[in-house]
Amino acid sequence: MDLLAAVRIFLRVVERGTISGAARDLDMSQPSVSERIDKLERFLSARLLVRGSRKLTCTAEGRTFYEQGKHLLDAAEITINSVSLSNDQIQGSLRLAAPQCLGEIVMPKALMNVRAAHPELHMDLTLSDAISDPVIEGVDISLRLGRLDENGGYIAFPLGWVGRKLVAAPSYLAAHGPVESPADLSFHPFIRLKAVFTNDLVPLMGDSGLAVQTRIKTSMTVSHWRPMYDLILSGGGIGILQHPACARALAQGRLVELLDGYRVPPLPLNALIPPLRPLPLRVRAVLDLLKRDIPALLLPAV
């Protein structure tokens, strides 16, 4: 039995939670994945997974094997790289996660730079706005916005700040009148993401440095930034967009920023990695490129 291959398959099954999800990722059939897991359990003389009706869960032995298996694969990669003819030739696979808007606007440019530097590296990018530990997500690098849990099981590398803009379309303002003060926000339909500003309060920072919590009137929530952008652009209401997503529309006059003298505080962006020592070469190489390139990409060219 190819033990390293079996461990790699097992890790993907745990991370996906289903045989079918792991099979799609690995470009294998479901029966082949199930057979590899069965052989691994027989080889170890231990039950690793409990097969529920919808999702697989780890036994205590399976959780231990999952954690140690990740270290095993990383150690194998480090060993191979240590005797490679060229340590500059980064190979293998790297899994990344990023927020949806940032992942669609900024990450393609960043990953093109990675690909140019390391053409033999296979990258797998997952987009989600959920803030979670990369160890739980099962990824090598997770880009996350907002405050981090101080007790998280990861190492964080700051990548910069993502600006946010309170905006409306000129057609909306022509039909509904100007927004002249923070108190005016509660009289205008606000379009927002479902997981953001759920208490109908928006933080604003005045030029004096004074922070205020301003009430909004949510008229529509969406699960993805793009419909929110299109709705605001078409005059459906006001809302807050990440600056990389709306910079061009602002420069072209198709959107206008509201409330002179106030701004929406930016969000910190961090790259999170599992606490592995030593850090796998492929992770270190990509992390270095992201730290180099992302700060500039967050200042969108228009």
Long-range contacts (C-beta under 8 A, 24 or more apart in sequence): 1-39, 1-40, 1-43, 3-43, 4-72, 4-73, 4-76, 5-36, 6-36, 6-37, 6-39, 6-40, 6-43, 7-40, 7-69, 7-72, 7-73, 8-73, 9-33, 9-36, 9-37, 9-40, 10-36, 10-37, 10-40, 10-48, 10-65, 10-66, 10-69, 11-66, 11-69, 11-70, 11-73, 11-138, 12-138, 13-37, 13-49, 13-56, 14-49, 14-56, 14-58, 14-62, 14-66, 14-138, 15-137, 15-138, 16-138, 17-55, 17-56, 18-54, 18-55, 18-56, 19-56, 25-124, 70-274, 70-276, 71-276, 74-276, 74-280, 77-280, 77-281, 77-282, 78-278, 78-280, 78-281, 81-281, 87-281, 89-118, 89-120, 90-117, 90-118, 90-120, 90-121, 90-281, 90-282, 90-285, 90-286, 91-120, 91-121, 91-282, 92-121, 92-122, 92-282, 93-121, 93-122, 93-123, 93-124, 94-121, 94-122, 94-123, 94-124, 94-140, 94-141, 94-282, 94-283, 94-286, 95-123, 95-124, 95-126, 95-138, 95-139, 95-140, 95-141, 96-123, 96-124, 96-125, 96-126, 96-139, 96-140, 96-141, 96-142, 96-143, 96-286, 97-125, 97-126, 97-127, 97-128, 97-134, 97-137, 97-139, 97-141, 97-142, 97-143, 98-125, 98-126, 98-127, 98-142, 98-143, 99-127, 99-128, 99-129, 99-143, 99-144, 99-145, 100-127, 100-128, 100-129, 100-224, 100-225, 101-225, 101-242, 101-244, 101-245, 102-143, 102-145, 102-162, 102-242, 102-244, 102-269, 103-127, 103-143, 104-225, 104-226, 105-242, 105-244, 105-245, 105-300, 106-244, 106-294, 106-297, 106-298, 107-143, 109-293, 109-297, 110-289, 110-290, 110-293, 110-294, 110-297, 113-289, 113-293, 114-286, 114-289, 114-290, 117-285, 117-289, 118-282, 118-285, 118-286, 121-282, 121-285, 121-286, 123-286, 129-193, 129-195, 133-272, 134-272, 134-273, 134-274, 135-274, 140-273, 140-274, 140-280, 140-282, 140-283, 140-286, 141-271, 141-272, 141-273, 141-283, 141-286, 141-287, 141-290, 142-271, 142-272, 142-273, 143-269, 143-270, 143-271, 143-272, 143-290, 143-294, 144-269, 144-270, 144-272, 145-267, 145-268, 145-269, 146-267, 146-268, 147-268, 148-270, 148-272, 152-272, 153-274, 153-275, 154-272, 154-273, 154-274, 154-275, 155-272, 155-273, 155-274, 155-275, 156-270, 156-271, 156-272, 157-270, 157-271, 157-272, 157-273, 157-287, 157-291, 158-268, 158-269, 158-270, 159-269, 159-270, 159-271, 159-290, 159-291, 159-294, 159-295, 159-298, 160-268, 160-269, 160-294, 160-295, 160-298, 161-266, 161-267, 161-268, 161-269, 161-298, 162-242, 162-243, 162-244, 162-266, 162-267, 162-268, 162-269, 162-298, 163-242, 163-243, 163-266, 163-298, 164-240, 164-241, 164-242, 164-243, 164-264, 164-265, 164-266, 164-267, 165-240, 165-241, 165-242, 165-243, 165-246, 165-250, 165-255, 165-257, 165-264, 166-202, 166-204, 166-238, 166-239, 166-240, 166-257, 166-258, 166-259, 166-262, 166-263, 166-264, 167-232, 167-238, 167-239, 167-240, 167-241, 167-246, 167-249, 167-250, 167-255, 167-256, 167-257, 167-258, 168-232, 168-235, 168-237, 168-238, 168-239, 168-255, 168-256, 168-258, 169-232, 169-233, 169-234, 169-235, 169-254, 169-255, 169-256, 170-253, 170-254, 170-255, 170-256, 171-234, 171-235, 172-232, 172-235, 172-236, 172-237, 172-238, 173-256, 175-235, 179-238, 179-258, 179-259, 180-259, 181-259, 182-212, 182-214, 182-259, 182-262, 183-214, 185-214, 185-215, 185-216, 185-217, 185-238, 186-214, 186-215, 186-216, 186-217, 187-217, 188-217, 188-237, 188-238, 189-217, 189-219, 189-220, 189-236, 189-237, 189-238, 190-216, 190-217, 190-218, 190-219, 190-237, 190-238, 190-239, 191-218, 191-219, 191-220, 191-221, 191-222, 191-228, 191-231, 191-232, 191-236, 191-237, 191-238, 191-239, 192-216, 192-218, 192-220, 192-221, 192-222, 192-228, 192-239, 192-240, 193-221, 193-222, 193-223, 193-224, 193-225, 193-228, 194-221, 194-222, 194-223, 196-240, 197-240, 202-240, 202-264, 203-264, 203-265, 204-259, 204-262, 204-263, 204-264, 205-262, 205-263, 205-264, 205-265, 206-261, 206-262, 207-261, 207-262, 211-265, 212-262, 240-264, 243-298, 243-300, 244-297, 244-298, 244-300, 247-300, 247-301, 247-302, 248-300, 248-302, 250-302, 251-302, 252-302, 269-294, 269-298
